[in-house]
Amino acid sequence: METANLFWGLLFSSIGIGYFIYGRRQSNLVARYCGIALMLYPYLVTNTLALVAVGIVLMLAPRFIDI
C-alpha cells in the first residue's frame, strides 16, 4: 500500500469520527452516515485520486443535503 493512501485514509477516517460524533449528538442523519462512510471507504478504495475525490464529496455532502 502506498504511503499517500495511508495518510489520506487516516485523515478522512479522523474527520469521519468527528462527523459521526457530531451527527449522533445533533441527531443529524446525513452527518452521521457520512461519518460512517468516511471511516469505512478508505479500506475499499486503492486509487489515491479516487480516495481524495470520494473523501471530499463525502465531507461536502452534509452541507448540501438536508433531511
C-alpha positions in Angstrom: 0.0 0.0 0.0 1.2 3.5 -0.8 2.1 6.0 1.9 -0.2 8.6 0.3 -3.2 6.2 0.7 -2.3 5.6 4.3 -2.1 9.3 5.0 -5.3 10.2 3.2 -7.1 7.2 4.7 -6.1 8.3 8.2 -7.1 11.9 7.6 -10.5 11.1 6.2 -11.2 8.5 8.9 -10.3 11.0 11.6 -12.7 13.6 10.0 -15.3 10.8 9.8 -15.1 10.2 13.5 -15.8 13.9 14.1 -18.8 13.8 11.6 -20.2 10.7 13.3 -20.0 12.2 16.8 -21.5 15.4 15.6 -24.3 13.6 13.8 -25.1 11.5 16.8 -25.2 14.4 19.2 -27.2 16.7 16.9 -29.5 13.9 15.6 -28.3 14.7 12.0 -28.6 11.5 10.0 -26.7 12.8 7.0 -23.6 13.8 9.0 -23.8 10.5 10.9 -23.9 8.4 7.8 -21.3 10.4 6.0 -19.1 10.0 9.1 -19.5 6.2 8.9 -18.8 6.3 5.2 -15.7 8.4 5.7 -14.4 5.9 8.3 -15.0 2.8 6.1 -14.4 3.7 2.5 -10.6 4.1 2.7 -10.5 0.3 3.1 -12.2 -0.2 -0.2 -10.6 2.4 -2.5 -7.0 1.8 -3.6 -6.5 4.7 -6.1 -5.2 7.8 -4.4 -7.0 10.2 -6.6 -10.3 8.4 -6.1 -9.7 8.3 -2.4 -9.3 12.0 -2.2 -12.2 12.7 -4.6 -14.7 10.5 -2.7 -13.5 11.9 0.6 -14.1 15.5 -0.5 -17.6 14.6 -1.8 -18.5 12.8 1.5 -17.2 15.8 3.5 -19.3 18.3 1.5 -22.5 16.1 1.4 -23.9 17.2 4.8 -23.6 20.9 3.8 -25.8 20.4 0.7 -28.1 17.6 1.7 -30.7 18.4 4.4 -33.0 15.7 5.6 
